């Protein structure tokens, strides 16, 4: 056959195209962060928990005391969700109040954080100018003879 491939040639070509699934050099590269996303500031206050998550904090402690051998996080979440659904609004009220208190504290902390961020670059520039002037004030030749002219 003119121009046709033999069975042996096609098997070799397929072997070259196949992917080695046993590991080796064909591993996935680590994901890079998105270009448009800014890095998270570790000093930024965390958002406050909702009423359900405030409830979860207490429920988790109680559930772990009653079921010490349970290691599944999902079991705690499912039990808490089921109990939360059966609770009345009056039962949920203390958790909602705690959540609102934390929300008010968060807003106060965020205002302070935002004010600090707004002032931050100006304060950094002043420090950098000060450090630059201290470097410029020093003698170029390293001797102290010119300063003693008084």
C-alpha positions as CSV (number, residue, x, y, z in Angstrom):
1,X,0.0,0.0,0.0
2,X,1.3,3.3,-1.0
3,X,1.2,5.9,1.8
4,X,-0.6,3.6,4.2
5,X,0.7,2.7,7.7
6,X,1.3,-0.9,8.7
7,X,-0.2,-2.2,12.0
8,X,3.2,-2.1,13.7
9,X,3.7,1.6,12.8
10,X,0.3,2.6,14.0
11,X,0.8,0.8,17.4
12,X,4.1,2.6,17.8
13,X,2.5,6.0,17.0
14,X,-0.3,5.3,19.5
15,X,2.2,4.3,22.2
16,X,3.9,7.7,21.7
17,X,0.6,9.5,22.1
18,X,-0.6,7.6,25.1
19,X,-0.3,9.2,28.6
20,X,1.7,7.6,31.3
21,X,-0.7,7.3,34.2
22,X,1.7,5.7,36.7
23,X,3.2,9.1,37.8
24,X,6.7,10.0,36.9
25,X,7.2,13.3,35.0
26,X,3.5,13.6,34.0
27,X,2.2,15.3,37.2
28,X,0.0,18.3,37.4
29,X,1.7,21.6,38.1
30,X,0.7,23.6,41.1
31,X,-2.1,26.1,40.5
32,X,-1.0,29.7,40.3
33,X,-3.2,32.3,42.0
34,X,-5.5,34.3,39.6
35,X,-3.7,37.4,38.2
36,X,-6.6,39.8,39.1
37,X,-6.9,38.7,42.7
38,X,-5.1,40.6,45.4
39,X,-3.3,38.8,48.2
40,X,-5.3,38.5,51.4
41,X,-4.3,40.8,54.3
42,X,-3.8,38.7,57.4
43,X,-4.5,41.9,59.6
44,X,-8.0,42.3,58.1
45,X,-10.8,41.4,60.6
46,X,-12.7,38.2,59.9
47,X,-16.4,38.4,59.0
48,X,-18.7,37.7,61.9
49,X,-20.5,34.3,62.1
50,X,-24.2,34.1,61.4
51,X,-26.7,33.0,64.1
52,X,-26.4,29.4,62.9
53,X,-22.7,29.3,63.3
54,X,-22.9,30.8,66.7
55,X,-25.3,28.0,67.5
56,X,-22.9,25.5,66.0
57,X,-20.1,26.5,68.4
58,X,-22.2,25.5,71.4
59,X,-23.8,22.5,69.7
60,X,-20.4,21.1,68.6
61,X,-19.2,21.0,72.2
62,X,-22.3,19.3,73.4
63,X,-22.4,16.8,70.5
64,X,-18.7,15.9,71.1
65,X,-19.4,15.2,74.8
66,X,-22.4,13.0,73.9
67,X,-20.6,11.2,71.1
68,X,-16.9,11.1,72.0
69,X,-16.0,8.3,69.5
70,X,-17.5,10.3,66.5
71,X,-14.7,11.7,64.3
72,X,-16.9,12.7,61.3
73,X,-17.3,16.5,60.9
74,X,-20.2,15.9,58.6
75,X,-22.2,14.0,61.3
76,X,-21.9,17.0,63.6
77,X,-23.1,19.4,60.8
78,X,-26.0,17.2,59.8
79,X,-27.2,16.9,63.4
80,X,-26.8,20.6,64.0
81,X,-28.7,21.4,60.9
82,X,-31.5,19.1,61.8
83,X,-31.8,20.6,65.2
84,X,-31.6,24.2,63.9
85,X,-34.5,23.5,61.6
86,X,-36.7,22.2,64.4
87,X,-36.0,25.1,66.7
88,X,-38.5,28.0,67.0
89,X,-37.6,31.6,66.5
90,X,-37.7,32.1,70.3
91,X,-35.1,29.4,70.7
92,X,-32.9,31.0,68.0
93,X,-33.2,34.5,69.4
94,X,-30.2,34.2,71.8
95,X,-27.9,33.1,69.0
96,X,-29.2,35.9,66.7
97,X,-28.5,38.4,69.5
98,X,-24.9,37.1,69.9
99,X,-24.5,37.3,66.1
100,X,-25.7,40.9,66.0
101,X,-23.3,41.8,68.8
102,X,-20.4,40.2,66.9
103,X,-21.5,42.0,63.7
104,X,-21.4,45.4,65.5
105,X,-17.9,44.6,66.8
106,X,-16.8,43.6,63.4
107,X,-18.1,46.8,61.8
108,X,-16.2,48.8,64.5
109,X,-13.0,46.8,63.8
110,X,-13.4,47.2,60.0
111,X,-13.7,51.0,60.4
112,X,-10.5,51.1,62.4
113,X,-8.9,48.8,59.8
114,X,-10.0,50.9,56.9
115,X,-8.8,54.1,58.6
116,X,-5.4,52.4,59.2
117,X,-5.2,51.4,55.6
118,X,-6.0,54.9,54.4
119,X,-3.3,56.3,56.6
120,X,-0.9,53.5,56.0
121,X,0.8,54.5,52.7
122,X,1.4,58.1,53.9
123,X,3.0,56.8,57.1
124,X,5.2,54.4,55.1
125,X,6.3,57.2,52.8
126,X,7.3,59.5,55.7
127,X,9.4,56.7,57.3
128,X,11.1,55.9,54.0
129,X,11.9,59.6,53.4
130,X,13.3,59.8,57.0
131,X,15.5,56.7,56.4
132,X,16.7,58.2,53.1
133,X,17.7,61.5,54.7
134,X,19.6,59.7,57.5
135,X,21.6,57.9,54.8
136,X,22.3,61.1,52.9
137,X,23.5,62.9,56.0
138,X,26.4,60.6,56.5
139,X,29.8,61.4,55.1
140,X,30.8,59.9,51.8
141,X,34.5,59.2,52.8
142,X,33.6,57.8,56.2
143,X,35.6,60.3,58.3
144,X,34.2,62.6,61.0
145,X,36.7,65.4,60.5
146,X,34.4,67.9,58.8
147,X,31.7,67.8,61.5
148,X,34.1,69.1,64.2
149,X,34.6,72.6,62.6
150,X,32.9,74.5,65.4
